C-alpha cells in the first residue's frame, strides 16, 4: 500500500534518476567501441613490468596511423586503440610499443568500418524487435484481463518501463566509461538485451498477480478498487522480487570479482540494471497502471 | 507419495549420471565430448573476409561462395592448423544489400599477420571480354566478365614458348580447365571470334590475346611480361587455388593463449563461487525448500553442462556469462514457487496441499516470464553476431532447462518428502526468513 500511496514520490524519484542517467549520457556520451565504429584494438602485456603509459604513447607515434589511445589493461598490460590497421601497420605498432621490453601480444582485434556500422544496425534492430515481440506477447497473455485497463495497456506500460530500465544502466555506463576508459562493445548490447528479458520477467510476475486478483474478484463478486488490487499485488510479490534480484546480483558479483576481465564490464552493467530494474518494477510498473486506468475511465 | 519418491530417486540418479558424464569426459583427454572452447578462451585467430560479388551474377553467388570456401579450406590446411573452421555467411535483410562473408577460425594460431599473409596470397583469376562501349560521344574499352573464373581451373603448369623475338624463350602459364570450365571456354571463344579476351590475375590484366578461333579441350595459355621466377610462383599459387571472386579482409582478431586460459579459470571460479553463494542464501532463507533448490540447481548445472558437451556448443566468455545468468533465472522459478507455498501455508493449508497449490499458482508467472525470455533469446540469436549468439544460445538453453528444473525437479523433490499432515517442525522447515510461518498472519498492509 505504501508504494501506491506514495506513488507520486516514486514517480518523482524515478524522474530524478532518469534525468541523471540521461544527463550522464548527454554530458559524457557513450564512447562506441570498435565493434560499432571499426578500428583496431590490441592488448599487449609487459611481463617484466609496464613502462609509463606516456612513454608508450610516445612510442606509438612512430607509426603513422593517426590518433592512438593507450590505456592500462589489468596489472602489466596495455590496451591500444587505433583506426583499422592493416597487417603491416599492426606489426609496426607491436614493434614500436615493445621498444627494448619483452612483450606478449595478448589479443588483437580489427574491425573494418563497414562491418562496424552493420553491427550498429543489427543491435538497434535486435532491441526494437525484442521490445515489439514482448508487447505482443503480453497483450496476448493478458487478453482475458480487460478491465479497467485493456490488455495492450499492460504491454505499453512494460515498454515505457523497459525504456527507462535500459536508460538507467546506459547512463551509469556513460559515467563509468568516462572515468575508466571503458567502451561500448558488443557485450554491452548483450547486457542490455539480457536486462530486457530479466526486467520483463520481473514485471510479468507482478502483473500476473494483478491478473489473478482481478479474475478472482470478478468470479467471486468482490468489489475492490483497482488501487487496492495493485497495492496488494505489489506487497505480495515484493519478497520474491527482492530475493530474485538478490540471487542474480550475487551471481553477478561473483562474475565481477572472480570472472574474466572480458566479462567484467558486462557484469557491472547487468548488476546496475538488475538493481534499477527491480526497483522500478516494484515502484513503477503497477503504479503506472493507475493513471492509465483513470484515463480509460473517462 | 510413493510415486514421487520413486521419481525423486530416479531423477537424482539421472543427475549423478549426468555429473559423472561431465566429469569423466573432461578427465579423459581423448574423449570426443570435451568442452569445445571458442577462440577467445582457447587462443587463436579469426579472420572475416568479405567476398566481392559485384561482378558475379546473382544465380552464381552461392556456387562461387562454396567454391571460395573449398579453396580457402585447402589453403588453411597447407598452413598446418589443427581443426580449422571455414564458414560462409550471407548477411542481408538489415543492410539492404546482401553481403557474402567468409569466416576463418584458426585455433592455436596467434601470429595473425602470418595467417593473413598465408591466406591472402591466393590470387584471383578472371577472364573478361573487351568490348567497345560508347558513352556520350567517346568510345571506351570496357571489360565484360564472362563468368569464367579461377573456380573452373583444374590445374596450372609452367611452360616455355618461343617469345616474340626469335631465340628468346618466354615463360608461359598453361591453364587447364575442368569439364564445366572447358565447355564455358569453348562457348566463349566460339561466340567471340575476333574479339580480345583479357586475362586478369588479382584484378590486373595480364594479357589480352585476340580469339582466333573456337578453342575446345579446355586449355588456355597466358604469356605475359613475367620472369621465370614470377611465372613459377604464379603457377604454384594458382594450383593452391585461384579464387573465383576477390576477397577483402573485413575484420580480424587474435587471442593469445595466456589471456584465454586466464579467462577459463576465472570463469570456472566465478561459476563455482556464484553457485555456492546463491545456494547458501537459498538455504538460509528458505530452509528445507532452499536445500532442495540447491540440489535442483546442482542437477540443473550438470544437465546444462552435459547438453553443452553433447550438442556441442562452443563455449566463449560471453557464453559462460549467459550460463551464470541463467542460474539466476533458474533460482527465480524456485523463489516464485516457495513464496507461493509459504503464502498457502500461512493461509492455513497443510504442508502438502500448500506445495501443490504453490506450484500451480506460480505456474502462469513462470510460464510467461520464461517464454518472453526465450523469445528475446531467439531474436538475439537470429540477429546477433557471433559474440551475441554465443550468449543467446546458452541463455535460451539455460532458460529451457530452468523450466524443467523448476517444474520437474523441485516439485518432485518437495512432494517426495513433505508429509500429508505435518505440524511444528514442518512449518518451520517450509517457512522462510526470520518470521515464524506457523500461524496465520494477515498479509502485510505496509512494509
Interface residues (C-beta under 8 A of the other chain):
Chain A: X1 X2 X35 X43 X45 X87 X88 X90 X91 X104 X105 X106 X107 X108 X109 X110 X111 X112 X114 X115 X118 X119 X121 X122 X125 X126 X129 X130 X133 X134 X137 X138 X141 X186 X187 X189 X190 X193 X194 X196 X197 X198 X200 X201 X204 X205 X208 X209 X211 X212 X232 X235 X236 X237 X238 X239 X240 X243 X244 X246 X247 X248 X250 X251 X252 X253 X254 X255 X257 X258 X259 X260 X261 X262 X263 X266 X267 X270
Chain B: X40 X48 X50 X91 X94 X95 X99 X110 X112 X113 X116 X117 X248 X249 X250 X251 X252 X253 X254 X255 X256 X258 X259 X262 X263 X266 X267 X269 X270 X271 X273 X274 X277 X278 X281 X282 X285 X317 X318 X320 X321 X322 X324 X325 X327 X328 X329 X331 X332 X335 X336 X339 X343 X361 X364 X365 X368 X369 X370 X371 X372 X373 X375 X376 X377 X379 X380 X383 X384 X385 X387 X388 X391 X395 X432 X433 X443 X444 X445 X446 X447
